Structure formats: C-alpha cells, structure tokens
Amino acid sequence: MNHVALVGDSIFDNTAYVAGGSAVINQLRMMLPSGWKASLLAVDGSVISDVANQLKRLPPDVTHVVISAGGNDALMQSGILNERTSSVGKGLSRLVSVGQQFEEAYQRMLDAVLGLCENTVLCTIYYPLFPDEAYQQAAVGGLLAFNDCIIRAAIQFGLPLIDLRAICTQPADYANEIEPSSVGGKKIAAAISHAITVHNFSQRQVEIYV
C-alpha cells in the first residue's frame, strides 16, 4: 500500500478557507487510486523550520512526501518590497541576500525530509492575488528569488516539482489574497495525485508537473 504525507503550510492545510467546501486533503483522498492513503501533516501558518516538528508525526508506513513550504517565509520578508534603495542593483542585491537565507533553511529542511523518505515532491510558491496591481507585480517579482531556490533544489536532488504558479491562475482559485479556495485546492490535489502516481522516482530526474 502507498501512503503519501502532505507537509508544509496552508496550501495543503486549507480547511479554514474553503467555506464548507472540500479541503485539499479530502479532495486528494478521493482522487488517489485504490490502495493509496493520504495524511495531512501540514499546518496553517507554518514556516520552513516548522516542518521538522511535522516530520515527528510522519506515519511509519509513508511511501511519498509532498512539500509545500516557504510561502510564509516569503511573506515575512515582504517588507523589503517597500524598502527604499538608491539603485535597482542595490535592491536586487538585497533580494538575493534574503534568498540566500531562504535557501539555507530550505536545504536543511529538505535534507531532513529526504533522510526519511526519498520519494519526495516539491512545490513552488504560487503567486498571490493582491488587489493593488503595482504591489502584485512587486510581489511576483520578489517571489522569483524564493522559487529559484526551490527549483534548484529539485534539480540538485532529481525530484519532481509541482509548479503551483501554473495551476492556481484564476481568481476563483483563491479564498483570499494568499490562500487556496476549494476550487484551487481541487487543482492542487489533482496535480499531487498525478505527480506521485506517474513519476518514476527511481530515475532521480527532475520533472515539472502542472
């Protein structure tokens, strides 16, 4: 029997945002083939460093892990979007510095996960849905540094990658500015189900799923 565990943040733990609809974990359980199980370890509001505690609850029979973490870490750094700088170059340098700190934390987290389960899937951080167009564009640009770290981690370890940026693309996919609705959650669950059931983990090759 195969058993997938979802770790990370509210991208998976979105029950509080679906207004009576189905959360990601419930939708995933309905989509998985017969003989599969799914457990939710992700906790709304979690940052990368919180994954360590989630792993303490990892089921002993787990065969696959899917990670969506880092969005709240990026959100905590969103203040840099309003920082004044004397040049574009200095602004980019500041963003790179923040990205390096993020990468170090992400790598430590991923090392811990892979030490427990090699069949691991990563997820990018999807774009928010801020009503102010200028702030939305700045946020999308800022996320490039964080998502680059996640993509390079997938390449380094030969892991499949679910690109949530290409999955949640419509306003209906969002319950608010940053949380997935039941509609968006269904798309996320479908991508997870597809990735873990078709990917050949033994080849250790990166592949992007959308």
NUNU-689301 format. One record per residue: x, y, z of N, C-alpha, C in turn. Coordinates in pm, 1 decimal. Example, Ala and Ser with C-alpha at 12.3 -4.5 7.8 and 13.67 -1.06 7.14 Angstrom:
% NUNU-689301
+----------+----------+----------+----------+----------+----------+----------+----------+----------+
!     n_xx !     n_yy !     n_zz !    ca_xx !    ca_yy !    ca_zz !     c_xx !     c_yy !     c_zz !
+----------+----------+----------+----------+----------+----------+----------+----------+----------+
!   1319.0 !   -569.0 !    780.0 !   1230.0 !   -450.0 !    780.0 !   1320.0 !   -330.0 !    780.0 !
!   1285.0 !   -225.0 !    708.0 !   1367.0 !   -106.0 !    714.0 !   1290.0 !      3.0 !    787.0 !
+----------+----------+----------+----------+----------+----------+----------+----------+----------+
% end
This chain:
% NUNU-689301
+----------+----------+----------+----------+----------+----------+----------+----------+----------+
!     n_xx !     n_yy !     n_zz !    ca_xx !    ca_yy !    ca_zz !     c_xx !     c_yy !     c_zz !
+----------+----------+----------+----------+----------+----------+----------+----------+----------+
!     83.8 !   -120.2 !      0.0 !      0.0 !      0.0 !      0.0 !     87.4 !    125.2 !      0.0 !
!     48.3 !    225.2 !    -78.2 !    119.5 !    352.9 !    -83.4 !     54.1 !    453.3 !      9.7 !
!    136.3 !    534.9 !     70.7 !     88.5 !    631.5 !    169.4 !    162.2 !    763.3 !    149.3 !
!     90.0 !    869.0 !    111.9 !    150.6 !    999.1 !     88.8 !    119.9 !   1091.6 !    206.0 !
!    220.7 !   1167.1 !    247.6 !    204.5 !   1264.7 !    354.9 !    226.7 !   1404.5 !    298.4 !
!    137.8 !   1496.4 !    332.3 !    149.3 !   1635.6 !    290.0 !    207.7 !   1716.8 !    404.7 !
!    320.8 !   1782.3 !    381.3 !    383.8 !   1862.9 !    484.8 !    396.6 !   2007.1 !    436.1 !
!    401.8 !   2098.3 !    532.1 !    417.4 !   2238.5 !    494.9 !    314.8 !   2328.6 !    558.9 !
!    246.1 !   2407.2 !    475.3 !    162.3 !   2515.7 !    525.6 !     17.7 !   2507.0 !    476.5 !
!    -49.4 !   2622.7 !    471.1 !   -192.4 !   2625.2 !    440.8 !   -226.2 !   2598.2 !    295.0 !
!   -127.4 !   2587.6 !    209.1 !   -156.1 !   2543.2 !     73.1 !   -218.8 !   2403.6 !     78.9 !
!   -176.6 !   2324.4 !    174.7 !   -235.9 !   2192.5 !    196.9 !   -338.5 !   2194.6 !    310.0 !
!   -308.9 !   2266.6 !    415.7 !   -399.0 !   2273.7 !    531.4 !   -493.2 !   2393.1 !    514.5 !
!   -585.1 !   2382.5 !    417.7 !   -670.7 !   2496.8 !    381.7 !   -814.6 !   2481.4 !    427.2 !
!   -841.0 !   2395.2 !    522.9 !   -977.2 !   2372.2 !    569.3 !  -1045.7 !   2501.0 !    614.3 !
!   -972.1 !   2588.6 !    679.8 !  -1030.9 !   2711.4 !    734.1 !  -1073.8 !   2809.6 !    626.4 !
!  -1037.2 !   2784.0 !    500.0 !  -1061.0 !   2882.7 !    395.2 !  -1158.8 !   2836.8 !    287.0 !
!  -1214.4 !   2718.1 !    301.9 !  -1296.0 !   2664.7 !    192.7 !  -1445.5 !   2684.4 !    213.6 !
!  -1485.6 !   2748.9 !    323.9 !  -1626.2 !   2785.6 !    346.8 !  -1722.1 !   2669.3 !    324.5 !
!  -1692.4 !   2557.9 !    388.9 !  -1779.7 !   2442.1 !    376.5 !  -1747.6 !   2351.1 !    260.0 !
!  -1655.2 !   2392.8 !    174.0 !  -1614.6 !   2307.9 !     62.3 !  -1510.9 !   2206.3 !    107.4 !
!  -1457.3 !   2134.8 !     12.2 !  -1360.0 !   2029.6 !     43.5 !  -1218.8 !   2086.3 !     48.5 !
!  -1144.9 !   2044.6 !    150.1 !  -1005.7 !   2084.3 !    162.9 !   -918.1 !   1997.0 !     73.4 !
!   -793.9 !   2037.6 !     56.2 !   -700.8 !   1965.3 !    -31.4 !   -689.8 !   1818.0 !      8.1 !
!   -673.1 !   1790.5 !    137.0 !   -653.0 !   1652.5 !    180.0 !   -773.1 !   1565.5 !    146.7 !
!   -895.1 !   1616.8 !    161.9 !  -1015.0 !   1539.5 !    131.0 !  -1028.6 !   1516.1 !    -18.9 !
!   -996.1 !   1618.8 !    -96.8 !  -1003.2 !   1604.5 !   -242.2 !   -898.0 !   1504.9 !   -291.5 !
!   -779.6 !   1509.9 !   -230.2 !   -674.0 !   1416.9 !   -270.0 !   -714.6 !   1273.4 !   -240.7 !
!   -770.9 !   1249.7 !   -126.1 !   -811.4 !   1114.0 !    -90.3 !   -913.9 !   1058.4 !   -187.9 !
!   -999.1 !   1143.9 !   -242.6 !  -1098.4 !   1098.4 !   -339.2 !  -1036.4 !   1070.7 !   -475.9 !
!   -924.1 !   1136.5 !   -505.5 !   -861.6 !   1123.0 !   -637.2 !   -760.8 !   1009.0 !   -645.6 !
!   -701.2 !    972.2 !   -533.9 !   -596.6 !    870.8 !   -536.1 !   -650.8 !    734.9 !   -578.0 !
!   -569.7 !    655.3 !   -644.3 !   -613.5 !    520.4 !   -683.3 !   -643.7 !    433.7 !   -560.9 !
!   -716.6 !    329.4 !   -583.2 !   -747.3 !    235.1 !   -476.0 !   -617.7 !    180.0 !   -416.0 !
!   -611.7 !    171.8 !   -284.3 !   -493.1 !    120.8 !   -218.0 !   -399.3 !    228.8 !   -168.6 !
!   -429.1 !    354.3 !   -201.7 !   -347.2 !    465.9 !   -156.1 !   -408.9 !    528.2 !    -31.6 !
!   -323.5 !    580.0 !     58.1 !   -366.2 !    657.0 !    173.4 !   -299.5 !    794.3 !    169.4 !
!   -361.6 !    891.5 !    235.8 !   -303.6 !   1025.5 !    242.4 !   -319.2 !   1081.2 !    383.0 !
!   -212.5 !   1140.2 !    434.5 !   -214.1 !   1201.1 !    567.3 !   -174.7 !   1347.9 !    557.4 !
!   -242.1 !   1430.7 !    635.8 !   -212.2 !   1572.9 !    638.6 !   -128.4 !   1604.9 !    761.8 !
!     -2.6 !   1643.9 !    739.3 !     84.8 !   1688.1 !    847.3 !    106.0 !   1839.3 !    842.7 !
!     76.8 !   1899.7 !    727.0 !     93.2 !   2043.6 !    710.0 !      2.6 !   2118.4 !    807.3 !
!     50.6 !   2234.2 !    851.4 !    -24.4 !   2316.0 !    947.3 !    -29.7 !   2459.7 !    896.4 !
!   -149.0 !   2513.9 !    892.1 !   -169.4 !   2652.4 !    850.1 !    -77.2 !   2746.2 !    928.2 !
!     -7.6 !   2834.2 !    856.7 !     80.4 !   2931.8 !    919.2 !    223.7 !   2886.9 !    937.1 !
!    253.5 !   2763.9 !    900.3 !    387.8 !   2710.9 !    921.6 !    491.0 !   2775.9 !    830.2 !
!    612.5 !   2786.9 !    882.3 !    727.4 !   2828.9 !    802.9 !    817.1 !   2706.8 !    782.7 !
!    923.0 !   2724.6 !    707.4 !   1009.7 !   2611.5 !    673.2 !   1059.9 !   2538.4 !    796.8 !
!   1101.2 !   2612.4 !    898.4 !   1157.4 !   2548.6 !   1017.4 !   1055.1 !   2465.2 !   1094.1 !
!    926.7 !   2487.9 !   1070.6 !    822.9 !   2410.9 !   1139.5 !    807.1 !   2269.5 !   1083.5 !
!    860.2 !   2246.5 !    964.7 !    847.4 !   2114.0 !    903.5 !    913.2 !   2007.0 !    990.0 !
!   1018.5 !   2043.0 !   1061.0 !   1087.6 !   1946.4 !   1147.6 !    991.3 !   1884.6 !   1248.6 !
!    905.7 !   1965.1 !   1307.5 !    807.6 !   1912.1 !   1402.5 !    701.7 !   1827.7 !   1333.3 !
!    666.4 !   1866.6 !   1211.0 !    568.8 !   1788.2 !   1135.6 !    623.5 !   1648.4 !   1104.3 !
!    751.8 !   1641.4 !   1079.3 !    812.6 !   1512.7 !   1045.8 !    809.9 !   1415.3 !   1163.0 !
!    797.4 !   1466.5 !   1284.1 !    787.3 !   1379.1 !   1401.2 !    658.6 !   1297.5 !   1398.4 !
!    559.9 !   1344.9 !   1320.7 !    432.3 !   1275.1 !   1309.3 !    422.5 !   1194.0 !   1179.4 !
!    535.5 !   1179.4 !   1111.4 !    535.0 !   1107.6 !    984.5 !    493.5 !    962.4 !   1006.4 !
!    391.3 !    913.1 !    936.5 !    346.9 !    774.9 !    954.7 !    459.5 !    676.0 !    922.7 !
!    470.8 !    568.6 !    996.9 !    579.7 !    472.7 !    973.8 !    572.1 !    404.3 !    838.3 !
!    451.8 !    400.2 !    779.2 !    436.5 !    332.0 !    650.8 !    436.3 !    428.5 !    533.0 !
!    479.0 !    554.0 !    555.2 !    475.1 !    652.7 !    447.6 !    566.4 !    611.1 !    333.1 !
!    518.9 !    632.4 !    210.7 !    597.6 !    599.2 !     91.6 !    631.9 !    723.2 !      8.8 !
!    553.6 !    830.7 !     26.2 !    574.4 !    953.4 !    -50.0 !    549.2 !   1074.2 !     39.8 !
!    626.4 !   1179.6 !     14.7 !    606.5 !   1305.8 !     85.8 !    595.2 !   1417.0 !    -17.7 !
!    498.5 !   1505.8 !      3.3 !    484.0 !   1624.0 !    -82.4 !    500.6 !   1747.5 !      6.4 !
!    586.6 !   1839.2 !    -36.6 !    619.8 !   1957.3 !     44.0 !    571.2 !   2085.3 !    -23.7 !
!    492.9 !   2162.6 !     49.9 !    462.7 !   2299.7 !      9.4 !    499.5 !   2388.6 !    126.4 !
!    618.8 !   2443.3 !    124.0 !    669.2 !   2525.2 !    234.4 !    750.0 !   2641.5 !    178.8 !
!    747.1 !   2751.5 !    251.5 !    825.4 !   2867.7 !    211.6 !    742.2 !   2991.2 !    185.0 !
!    612.7 !   2972.4 !    159.9 !    527.6 !   3087.2 !    131.8 !    519.9 !   3184.4 !    248.3 !
!    508.6 !   3131.0 !    369.0 !    502.3 !   3218.6 !    485.7 !    637.4 !   3281.8 !    516.9 !
!    746.0 !   3210.7 !    484.6 !    878.9 !   3269.6 !    499.9 !    892.2 !   3390.4 !    406.9 !
!    843.8 !   3373.8 !    283.0 !    848.4 !   3485.2 !    187.5 !    758.8 !   3599.5 !    234.3 !
!    642.5 !   3565.7 !    287.8 !    550.2 !   3668.1 !    335.6 !    612.3 !   3749.8 !    448.8 !
!    688.1 !   3682.6 !    534.7 !    753.3 !   3752.2 !    645.7 !    861.4 !   3849.6 !    597.4 !
!    907.9 !   3829.4 !    474.5 !   1010.6 !   3917.4 !    417.9 !    951.0 !   4021.4 !    323.1 !
!    818.2 !   4029.6 !    316.5 !    753.5 !   4117.0 !    218.4 !    781.5 !   4265.0 !    243.5 !
!    831.3 !   4297.9 !    362.0 !    864.1 !   4436.7 !    390.6 !    969.8 !   4494.0 !    298.3 !
!   1051.7 !   4407.5 !    241.1 !   1157.3 !   4457.4 !    151.6 !   1097.9 !   4521.3 !     25.7 !
!    972.5 !   4487.9 !     -4.9 !    909.5 !   4546.1 !   -124.2 !    887.5 !   4696.0 !   -107.6 !
!    884.3 !   4742.2 !     17.3 !    862.0 !   4884.3 !     44.7 !    989.3 !   4956.7 !     88.1 !
!   1101.8 !   4886.0 !     89.4 !   1226.8 !   4949.7 !    127.4 !   1276.1 !   5043.2 !     17.0 !
!   1330.6 !   5155.4 !     58.1 !   1387.5 !   5249.3 !    -38.7 !   1531.3 !   5209.5 !    -70.9 !
!   1569.5 !   5229.9 !   -194.6 !   1705.7 !   5197.8 !   -236.6 !   1751.9 !   5299.3 !   -339.4 !
!   1880.7 !   5317.3 !   -349.1 !   1934.8 !   5419.6 !   -439.4 !   1950.8 !   5369.5 !   -582.2 !
!   1937.2 !   5237.7 !   -601.9 !   1950.6 !   5184.0 !   -737.6 !   1881.6 !   5048.1 !   -747.5 !
!   1848.3 !   5008.6 !   -868.6 !   1789.6 !   4877.2 !   -891.2 !   1887.3 !   4768.2 !   -849.8 !
!   2014.7 !   4792.4 !   -876.8 !   2116.9 !   4693.6 !   -841.7 !   2121.6 !   4665.0 !   -692.5 !
!   2113.7 !   4770.0 !   -611.9 !   2116.0 !   4751.0 !   -467.1 !   1989.5 !   4680.0 !   -419.6 !
!   1877.9 !   4708.5 !   -484.6 !   1754.8 !   4639.9 !   -449.4 !   1762.9 !   4491.6 !   -480.6 !
!   1819.8 !   4459.3 !   -595.6 !   1835.7 !   4318.6 !   -632.8 !   1932.9 !   4247.5 !   -539.1 !
!   2039.1 !   4318.3 !   -499.9 !   2136.0 !   4260.7 !   -407.0 !   2070.1 !   4227.6 !   -273.8 !
!   1981.6 !   4313.5 !   -229.5 !   1908.3 !   4289.6 !   -104.7 !   1820.5 !   4166.3 !   -119.6 !
!   1754.1 !   4152.7 !   -232.9 !   1667.1 !   4038.7 !   -257.2 !   1746.3 !   3909.0 !   -262.9 !
!   1863.9 !   3913.8 !   -324.3 !   1949.7 !   3795.5 !   -331.5 !   1992.7 !   3752.3 !   -192.7 !
!   2024.9 !   3848.2 !   -107.3 !   2066.5 !   3816.4 !     29.1 !   1955.3 !   3745.7 !    105.3 !
!   1833.8 !   3794.2 !     90.9 !   1719.1 !   3729.4 !    155.1 !   1698.8 !   3589.1 !     97.4 !
!   1715.7 !   3576.8 !    -33.8 !   1701.0 !   3447.3 !    -98.6 !   1802.8 !   3346.1 !    -50.4 !
!   1924.4 !   3391.0 !    -22.8 !   2027.6 !   3300.2 !     26.8 !   1991.3 !   3244.6 !    164.4 !
!   1936.1 !   3327.7 !    249.5 !   1892.6 !   3281.3 !    381.2 !   1779.6 !   3179.4 !    366.8 !
!   1689.1 !   3207.7 !    275.5 !   1579.0 !   3115.4 !    248.2 !   1631.8 !   2981.2 !    198.8 !
!   1728.0 !   2985.8 !    108.4 !   1782.8 !   2862.7 !     51.3 !   1849.2 !   2775.8 !    156.8 !
!   1921.5 !   2837.1 !    248.6 !   1986.3 !   2761.4 !    355.2 !   1883.4 !   2689.2 !    440.9 !
!   1775.1 !   2759.0 !    475.3 !   1670.1 !   2697.7 !    556.3 !   1598.7 !   2587.4 !    478.8 !
!   1574.6 !   2611.2 !    351.2 !   1504.4 !   2512.0 !    268.3 !   1589.7 !   2386.2 !    252.0 !
!   1719.1 !   2404.2 !    233.2 !   1808.2 !   2290.1 !    216.6 !   1812.9 !   2205.0 !    343.1 !
!   1818.7 !   2269.8 !    459.7 !   1818.4 !   2194.4 !    585.5 !   1689.3 !   2114.7 !    600.6 !
!   1578.4 !   2177.5 !    568.3 !   1450.1 !   2109.1 !    576.4 !   1444.4 !   1991.0 !    480.7 !
!   1489.4 !   2012.1 !    358.5 !   1481.8 !   1906.2 !    257.8 !   1574.6 !   1790.1 !    292.4 !
!   1689.9 !   1817.9 !    346.5 !   1780.0 !   1711.1 !    390.8 !   1711.6 !   1621.9 !    494.1 !
!   1638.2 !   1684.4 !    585.8 !   1567.6 !   1607.7 !    689.6 !   1457.8 !   1521.2 !    628.5 !
!   1384.9 !   1576.9 !    533.2 !   1277.3 !   1500.5 !    469.0 !   1333.2 !   1382.9 !    390.8 !
!   1436.2 !   1408.3 !    310.6 !   1493.2 !   1302.7 !    227.5 !   1558.8 !   1193.4 !    311.6 !
!   1601.1 !   1227.8 !    432.1 !   1656.2 !   1126.9 !    521.4 !   1551.5 !   1029.2 !    569.8 !
!   1425.2 !   1066.5 !    555.9 !   1314.9 !    980.9 !    599.2 !   1236.6 !    920.8 !    482.7 !
!   1232.6 !    992.5 !    371.0 !   1156.2 !    943.9 !    255.3 !   1215.2 !   1002.4 !    127.8 !
!   1270.1 !    916.9 !     44.0 !   1333.8 !    963.9 !    -78.8 !   1231.9 !   1001.0 !   -186.2 !
!   1113.5 !    943.0 !   -180.1 !   1010.5 !    972.3 !   -280.2 !    938.6 !   1101.5 !   -242.3 !
!   1005.3 !   1212.1 !   -268.8 !    957.3 !   1342.5 !   -225.4 !    927.5 !   1431.9 !   -344.5 !
!    819.7 !   1507.1 !   -333.3 !    777.6 !   1601.5 !   -437.0 !    781.3 !   1742.0 !   -378.2 !
!    836.9 !   1837.4 !   -452.9 !    841.8 !   1976.5 !   -409.6 !    735.0 !   2058.1 !   -480.7 !
!    695.9 !   2168.3 !   -420.4 !    601.1 !   2261.1 !   -481.7 !    659.3 !   2401.3 !   -479.3 !
!    641.4 !   2474.4 !   -587.8 !    679.6 !   2614.7 !   -588.6 !    580.4 !   2694.4 !   -504.4 !
!    613.0 !   2819.2 !   -479.4 !    523.8 !   2911.2 !   -409.7 !    439.3 !   2982.0 !   -515.5 !
!    308.9 !   2967.0 !   -507.1 !    227.4 !   3028.9 !   -611.7 !    216.0 !   3179.3 !   -591.9 !
!    170.9 !   3247.2 !   -697.2 !    157.0 !   3391.0 !   -690.6 !     38.2 !   3429.1 !   -602.8 !
!     47.6 !   3541.2 !   -531.3 !    -65.5 !   3588.3 !   -452.3 !   -169.6 !   3654.9 !   -542.3 !
!   -271.9 !   3708.4 !   -480.4 !   -378.0 !   3776.0 !   -555.5 !   -408.5 !   3909.8 !   -488.4 !
!   -309.1 !   3997.2 !   -486.4 !   -327.1 !   4127.8 !   -424.4 !   -405.9 !   4219.4 !   -517.9 !
!   -499.8 !   4296.2 !   -464.5 !   -583.3 !   4382.0 !   -549.8 !   -506.7 !   4499.2 !   -610.5 !
!   -403.7 !   4547.6 !   -541.0 !   -324.9 !   4658.5 !   -593.8 !   -228.5 !   4605.1 !   -699.6 !
!   -242.3 !   4651.6 !   -820.8 !   -164.1 !   4595.9 !   -932.7 !    -14.2 !   4615.8 !   -915.1 !
!     25.2 !   4732.8 !   -869.0 !    167.9 !   4759.8 !   -851.8 !    227.5 !   4669.0 !   -744.4 !
!    155.5 !   4651.7 !   -634.7 !    206.7 !   4565.4 !   -527.7 !    207.8 !   4420.0 !   -571.9 !
!    107.1 !   4379.7 !   -649.6 !    103.1 !   4243.9 !   -702.4 !    224.1 !   4216.5 !   -789.9 !
!    256.8 !   4309.1 !   -876.4 !    372.3 !   4291.3 !   -964.7 !    501.2 !   4284.0 !   -884.6 !
!    512.0 !   4366.3 !   -782.2 !    632.1 !   4363.4 !   -698.6 !    642.6 !   4230.5 !   -624.7 !
!    529.8 !   4179.6 !   -575.4 !    529.6 !   4052.0 !   -503.7 !    568.6 !   3937.0 !   -595.7 !
!    515.7 !   3938.1 !   -716.2 !    550.6 !   3834.7 !   -813.6 !    700.2 !   3839.0 !   -843.8 !
!    753.3 !   3958.7 !   -860.7 !    896.2 !   3972.1 !   -886.2 !    979.5 !   3925.3 !   -767.6 !
!    935.7 !   3959.7 !   -647.6 !   1008.7 !   3918.6 !   -528.6 !   1012.3 !   3768.5 !   -509.3 !
!    904.5 !   3701.6 !   -549.7 !    897.8 !   3556.6 !   -532.9 !    994.6 !   3481.4 !   -623.1 !
!   1045.6 !   3549.4 !   -724.5 !   1140.4 !   3482.3 !   -813.8 !   1260.1 !   3428.1 !   -737.1 !
!   1309.2 !   3505.3 !   -642.6 !   1427.3 !   3463.0 !   -566.4 !   1398.0 !   3338.5 !   -483.9 !
!   1278.6 !   3331.8 !   -425.4 !   1242.3 !   3217.1 !   -341.9 !   1214.7 !   3093.4 !   -426.6 !
!   1140.3 !   3111.4 !   -534.9 !   1110.0 !   2996.8 !   -620.0 !   1233.1 !   2942.5 !   -690.5 !
!   1328.4 !   3029.7 !   -718.8 !   1453.1 !   2983.7 !   -779.2 !   1523.7 !   2884.6 !   -687.2 !
!   1520.1 !   2909.5 !   -557.9 !   1581.7 !   2818.2 !   -461.2 !   1514.1 !   2681.4 !   -464.9 !
!   1381.4 !   2681.2 !   -471.7 !   1306.6 !   2555.9 !   -472.4 !   1332.2 !   2478.1 !   -601.5 !
!   1333.4 !   2549.1 !   -713.1 !   1357.0 !   2483.6 !   -842.1 !   1497.1 !   2423.6 !   -847.2 !
!   1596.0 !   2496.9 !   -798.3 !   1733.1 !   2444.8 !   -799.6 !   1749.2 !   2326.7 !   -705.1 !
!   1672.8 !   2325.1 !   -595.8 !   1675.1 !   2209.3 !   -506.1 !   1620.0 !   2086.0 !   -576.7 !
!   1513.6 !   2105.0 !   -653.4 !   1456.8 !   1992.8 !   -729.4 !   1557.4 !   1939.4 !   -830.2 !
!   1629.7 !   2029.4 !   -894.2 !   1731.4 !   1988.2 !   -991.9 !   1846.3 !   1915.9 !   -922.0 !
!   1891.5 !   1971.2 !   -811.8 !   2005.0 !   1914.2 !   -739.7 !   1979.1 !   1771.3 !   -694.2 !
!   1858.8 !   1745.6 !   -643.0 !   1828.0 !   1614.2 !   -588.2 !   1749.2 !   1525.6 !   -685.0 !
!   1719.2 !   1576.7 !   -803.2 !   1645.6 !   1496.7 !   -900.8 !   1506.0 !   1463.5 !   -854.7 !
!   1431.9 !   1566.1 !   -811.2 !   1298.4 !   1546.1 !   -755.9 !   1191.4 !   1604.9 !   -847.2 !
!   1073.2 !   1546.2 !   -847.5 !    962.5 !   1605.6 !   -922.8 !    917.4 !   1735.3 !   -857.9 !
!    868.7 !   1826.7 !   -940.3 !    830.3 !   1959.8 !   -893.3 !    691.7 !   1994.3 !   -945.7 !
!    601.7 !   2027.6 !   -854.6 !    469.5 !   2077.3 !   -892.8 !    476.2 !   2229.7 !   -894.7 !
!    455.2 !   2289.1 !  -1012.1 !    463.1 !   2434.1 !  -1024.1 !    325.2 !   2494.4 !   -999.7 !
!    300.4 !   2531.8 !   -875.7 !    169.5 !   2586.1 !   -838.0 !    139.3 !   2717.5 !   -908.2 !
!    241.5 !   2786.1 !   -957.6 !    219.9 !   2911.4 !  -1029.3 !    141.1 !   2889.4 !  -1157.0 !
!    152.9 !   2771.1 !  -1214.3 !     82.9 !   2739.3 !  -1338.5 !    -48.5 !   2665.8 !  -1312.5 !
!    -79.9 !   2641.5 !  -1186.1 !   -200.4 !   2566.6 !  -1150.7 !   -308.4 !   2658.5 !  -1096.6 !
!   -274.7 !   2742.8 !  -1001.9 !   -369.9 !   2840.3 !   -947.2 !   -350.4 !   2971.1 !  -1022.1 !
!   -432.5 !   2993.1 !  -1123.2 !   -414.4 !   3106.5 !  -1213.1 !   -537.5 !   3195.5 !  -1223.3 !
!   -648.9 !   3154.5 !  -1161.2 !   -773.9 !   3228.5 !  -1172.1 !   -818.8 !   3279.7 !  -1035.4 !
!   -890.7 !   3391.8 !  -1030.9 !   -939.1 !   3443.8 !   -902.0 !  -1017.8 !   3341.4 !   -821.5 !
!  -1091.8 !   3254.6 !   -889.1 !  -1171.6 !   3153.6 !   -818.9 !  -1084.4 !   3051.6 !   -745.8 !
!   -957.3 !   3044.4 !   -781.1 !   -865.9 !   2950.3 !   -715.8 !   -824.1 !   2997.4 !   -576.7 !
!   -856.9 !   3121.9 !   -543.3 !   -813.8 !   3181.9 !   -417.7 !   -932.0 !   3209.3 !   -325.3 !
!   -914.4 !   3179.7 !   -197.0 !  -1014.7 !   3213.1 !    -96.3 !   -993.9 !   3356.5 !    -47.4 !
!   -871.6 !   3402.8 !    -52.8 !   -835.7 !   3541.0 !    -21.1 !   -707.7 !   3573.0 !    -96.2 !
!   -632.7 !   3667.5 !    -50.1 !   -513.9 !   3709.3 !   -125.7 !   -407.0 !   3601.6 !   -136.1 !
!   -401.1 !   3510.4 !    -38.8 !   -289.3 !   3414.8 !    -36.1 !   -329.6 !   3270.1 !    -10.3 !
!   -457.4 !   3242.7 !     14.6 !   -498.1 !   3106.2 !     49.1 !   -577.5 !   3041.3 !    -64.1 !
!   -560.0 !   2909.6 !    -84.3 !   -634.3 !   2841.4 !   -190.8 !   -778.9 !   2813.1 !   -149.9 !
!   -869.8 !   2835.7 !   -241.0 !  -1010.2 !   2802.0 !   -220.6 !  -1031.0 !   2653.6 !   -246.3 !
!  -1154.7 !   2609.5 !   -234.1 !  -1186.0 !   2470.9 !   -267.2 !  -1159.8 !   2443.8 !   -415.1 !
!  -1185.0 !   2543.9 !   -498.8 !  -1159.4 !   2530.0 !   -643.1 !  -1010.6 !   2514.5 !   -669.2 !
!   -931.0 !   2603.6 !   -611.2 !   -786.3 !   2593.4 !   -628.4 !   -730.9 !   2468.3 !   -564.2 !
!   -787.1 !   2432.5 !   -447.9 !   -741.6 !   2311.9 !   -379.9 !   -763.6 !   2186.6 !   -461.7 !
!   -873.3 !   2184.7 !   -536.9 !   -900.1 !   2068.4 !   -622.5 !   -793.6 !   2055.5 !   -731.0 !
!   -751.2 !   2168.1 !   -785.7 !   -644.9 !   2166.0 !   -886.3 !   -513.7 !   2117.9 !   -824.8 !
!   -485.2 !   2165.8 !   -703.9 !   -363.0 !   2125.3 !   -634.9 !   -365.6 !   1975.9 !   -605.6 !
!   -479.0 !   1926.5 !   -557.1 !   -492.1 !   1783.5 !   -527.1 !   -474.3 !   1699.2 !   -652.4 !
!   -528.8 !   1745.4 !   -764.2 !   -515.5 !   1670.8 !   -889.9 !   -369.7 !   1664.5 !   -933.6 !
!   -296.9 !   1774.7 !   -915.9 !   -155.6 !   1776.4 !   -952.9 !    -74.8 !   1682.6 !   -864.5 !
!   -106.9 !   1678.7 !   -736.5 !    -37.6 !   1588.3 !   -644.3 !    -64.4 !   1443.6 !   -682.5 !
!   -191.0 !   1411.1 !   -703.0 !   -228.0 !   1273.7 !   -738.1 !   -156.4 !   1229.0 !   -864.9 !
!   -152.6 !   1317.4 !   -962.8 !    -87.0 !   1283.1 !  -1089.4 !     62.9 !   1263.1 !  -1069.7 !
!    126.4 !   1356.2 !  -1001.6 !    271.8 !   1350.9 !   -986.7 !    316.9 !   1224.8 !   -913.2 !
!    252.6 !   1191.7 !   -802.6 !    301.1 !   1079.4 !   -722.0 !    267.7 !    944.2 !   -783.6 !
!    169.5 !    940.8 !   -872.3 !    132.3 !    811.4 !   -931.0 !    199.2 !    784.1 !  -1065.2 !
!    248.6 !    888.0 !  -1132.3 !    310.8 !    863.9 !  -1263.3 !    462.0 !    883.5 !  -1262.6 !
!    513.5 !    957.3 !  -1164.8 !    656.6 !    986.4 !  -1167.4 !    738.8 !    862.7 !  -1131.7 !
!    849.6 !    845.6 !  -1205.1 !    942.4 !    736.3 !  -1178.1 !   1051.3 !    787.5 !  -1084.5 !
!   1031.6 !    768.7 !   -955.4 !   1124.1 !    823.1 !   -856.6 !   1261.3 !    756.0 !   -861.6 !
!   1267.1 !    635.0 !   -913.1 !   1394.1 !    563.1 !   -915.7 !   1494.9 !    626.0 !  -1011.0 !
!   1448.4 !    701.6 !  -1108.1 !   1538.5 !    763.7 !  -1204.5 !   1609.3 !    887.2 !  -1149.2 !
!   1556.7 !    943.5 !  -1040.8 !   1615.8 !   1062.9 !   -981.4 !   1637.3 !   1173.7 !  -1082.0 !
!   1532.6 !   1202.2 !  -1158.0 !   1537.1 !   1309.6 !  -1257.8 !   1427.6 !   1410.3 !  -1227.3 !
!   1463.8 !   1537.5 !  -1237.9 !   1365.5 !   1641.9 !  -1213.6 !   1261.9 !   1641.6 !  -1325.9 !
!   1137.1 !   1659.8 !  -1289.5 !   1029.6 !   1673.0 !  -1387.2 !    925.5 !   1767.2 !  -1328.6 !
!    874.1 !   1855.4 !  -1412.5 !    779.5 !   1956.6 !  -1367.0 !    637.5 !   1912.4 !  -1400.0 !
!    550.3 !   1921.0 !  -1301.3 !    409.7 !   1885.1 !  -1317.9 !    323.2 !   2007.2 !  -1297.7 !
!    230.3 !   2027.7 !  -1391.5 !    138.8 !   2140.5 !  -1383.7 !     -5.8 !   2093.7 !  -1403.8 !
+----------+----------+----------+----------+----------+----------+----------+----------+----------+
% end
